[in-house]
């Protein structure tokens, strides 16, 4: 019985560590996604450049 409880605790700790890693990673993934969306939005809404050649 003691071995079974120890195994359960180990799995619970492993699950907790993996969950914390995903929560920490979520912040960076969300920030990156928002930055990429903002970059695309700026490209779509950008005014076209007018280039004149004087030759």
Secondary structure, DSSP 8 states (H G I E B T S, - for coil): -HHHHHHHHHHHHHHHHHHHHHHHHHHHHHHHHHHHHHHHHHHHH----------
